[in-house]
Amino acid sequence: MYQEEGDIVGGGPGAGTGTVAGPVTTAPGLEHLLVSLQLTDSAFPSGFYTLSHSLEGFAHAKAVDSGALPHLLESLLLHGVGPADATALALAHRACRAGDPEAVVTVDAHLFATKLGREMRQAATRTGRQLLDLASEVFDRPEIDDYFARVVRREAPGTQAVAAGVIYAATGVPVRQAVASDLFAFCASFAGAALRLRLTDHRKAQTLLHGAAPVIEAAVDAALRRELPDVGATVFASDIMSGRHERAEARLFAS
């Protein structure tokens, strides 16, 4: 039985006499949780903080306010990043675990092709490359090094979602936890952008994140059921706002 340091051992010699349990042991699987926490931390310099995920375009067009944020986030999760990036992450994770880097490249190229706007394509590949570069140093896994080298040689676009899938797979994080973690990181980035655009405050941003939990769960379940031909988003309003944002005279975010 697992015991914390300082617990009293019962049922044997010394019971009731203050006998102290042995050294603390690490709970099994905790290292995977810690990897997820590190990768989703806003302090992890992947470049996510530079993205608004089309929210700035909506703000410029005065098409969103504080009350509409939960609905926009839900739409992006269920019809945008869920069917596209989250699904690609799950597929890349499985291909990496199966030792099939060519399949990972295929997923990467497919996801890249589904991103209609230049701004979104550039944002995905810039953050993906940064993620692989840093993770190669931090986690020191050959699968990450190999895929980063492929991206550097331009054999793969290196989208953020596929890069994350490779990193999570290489570090042993289960696919469901990996997809959920990345979707939470997206939501946290969205909420952070809303704060910087003055569409919400810090307290309401936390309520927004908590309220997104069941939507994240639904998006994860759907992503794990899809196959490669299903990868792609259908959030055309977001694509339009991203296109307008790309040509805006003043921009706070890269997307």
N, C-alpha and C positions, 0 to 999 in steps of 0.2 A: 504494500500500500504506500502511495506517495505521501511523504510527510514533509512539512516545512521545518526548517532548522529551528530548534527550540521547542518543538512539539514533544509531549510526553508519550513515550512508548507504552502501550497497554498490552495486557494479555500474556505476559512472559515474566521472566526474572527481572526484578527491578521495577515492576509495575507499581505505581503509586509512590515510588521513592524518588521521583524527580529525574529519572533516567532520560537523557536527551537523545533525540533521533540523530541518525547519521547525517552526512553532508547533503545539502540540497542538490537535487538532480534537475536537469532541464526537461521540461515537459516535451513529449514527442511532437514534432511538427512545428514547434514554435519558430524555428528558423525561417520557415516559409512565410509566416505571418510578418516577421520582421522585415523580410525582403519586400513584401507588399507595402508595408508602412513606409519604408524608405523611398520606394519608387513613387508613391502617391503623395509624399510630403511636398508641399509647395516650395520648400527650400531646395528640393532636388533640381539642379539647373538643366532641365530638359528643354526649356524654352516655352513651356505651356503658359507661363505668365504673360507672354507677349501676344497671346491669342484671345479673341473675344468670341470665336466660333459664330461669326456673323452678327453677334449682338450689337456691336457698334453700328453696323449698317442699319439695323432696326431702330436704334436710338436716333441716328441722324435723320431717319425718315419719320420720326415721332410715331412709329408703329407699335411701340411697346411701352408699358409703364410698369410700376411696381406690382400692380395686381395681375398683370398678364405674364409675369416672369415664370410662375410655375407651369402655366399652360405651354409656353414656348419651350421650356426645358423638357417637358414631357414629350412634346412633338419631336424635338431633336433626338431624344433618346429612343423613342419607339419607331421613328420613320427615317432617321438620319444616321447617327453614329451607331445605333444598335444593329440595323441590317447591314451596314457597311463596315465600319472599323471594328466593332466588337466581334462580328462574325469572322472577319479576316484574321483577327487576333486568335480566335479559337482554332481556326484552320491552320494557321502558321504554328501555333503551339503544338498541335497534334503532329504536324509534319516534322517539326524539329525533334520531338520526342521519338518519332519513328526513324530518325536518322536519314531524312530525305530532304536535304537542302534545296534540291531542284524544285520540289513541290512548294517550298517556302517562297522561292523566287516567283513561281507561277501565281501564288496568292498575292504577293506584293504587286506584281505587274497588273493583275486584275483590279485590285483595289485602286491603284493609281489611275487607271483608265476610267474608273467610274466617277472620279472627282471632276466635275464639269468646269469649274473656274480655275484660272491660273493661280489666284491667291490661295485657294484651298490646297491645291497641289503643292505649291511652294512651302506652305506652312507645314504640311504633312511630312514632306521630305527633309526639311530643315530640322524640325524637331526630332524626326526619326534618326537622322544621322548623328545629331548631338547625343541622343539617348544611347545609341550603340557605342559611340566614342567613349563616353564616360563609363558606361556599364562594362566595357571591355577592361578598363583599368580597375574599377571597383570590385567586380565579381570574379575576374580572371577565369573565365570558362572558355574552352576552345570553340564551342558552338557560336558564342558571341563574337569572338575574334574572327572566325571564318566568315560569318555573315557581314560583319563590318568591312572586311576586306573585299567582299563581293560588291558591296555598295560603293566603296572607294574606286573599284575598277569599273564602275557603272554597269555591272552585270545585273543589278537590281536597283529599283528606285529608292528603297529604304524608307517606306512610309512609317509613320510613328506607330501605328497599330501593329504592324507586322514586326517591327523592331521590338516592341514590348512583348509580343508573343514569343519571340526567340529568347528574350532575356528571362521571361518567367519560366519557360520550358527548361532552359539551361540551368536555372537555379532550383528546379524541382518544385516550383509552385504549381499546385493543381490547376487545371484549366478553368474550372468554374470560379475559383478564387481569383485567378488572373483576370478573367473577363470582368468580374465584379469590381476588382480593384481599379482597372483602367476606366471603367464607366464612372466610378466615384471620382477619380481624378479629373475626368471631363466635367462633372458637375461642380466640383470645387473650383475649377478654372472658370467656369461659366459664372458662378456666384462671385468670384473675385473680380471678374470683368464688370459685373453689375455694380459692385461696390465702387470701382474706379470711375464708372460712368455715372455715378450718383443716381442710380435707379433703385437702390435699396440701401439699408444700413446694416451694420454688423449683426444685429440681433435677428433681423428678418432674413438675412443671408443664411444664418444657421437653421432657421425654420424652413427655408427653401430646401436646404440640403437634406434635412430630416424627412421632409415631405416627399422627396424624390426616391426614398428607399424602396417602396413597393414597385415603383416604375423601373428602377434599376434591376430589381429581381426579375420582373417580367421580361425586360430586355435581355438579361443574361440567359434565361431559359430559352427564349426564342433564338438567340444567337447560337446556342449549342446544338440546336436542331437543324440549322441551315447547312447547305453545301455551297461550293464555290459559285455555281451559276446564280445563286440567290444574293450574292454580295452586291450591294448598291443601295443608295439612299433615294428617297422620294420626297425631299423637303425643298420644293422648288422656290418657295418664298425665301428660304435661307440662301439658296443659290443666287437669286436676284439681288438680295441685300448685299451679299458678298461681292457681286459684280459691281454694284454701285460704290461700295466701300473701296474697292480697288482703284477707282478713279476719283475718289474724294480729295479735296485740296488739303485737308488736315485730318490726320489719323493718329489716334492714340495707340491702336493695336495693329499688329501685322495682318490680322484677319478679322 
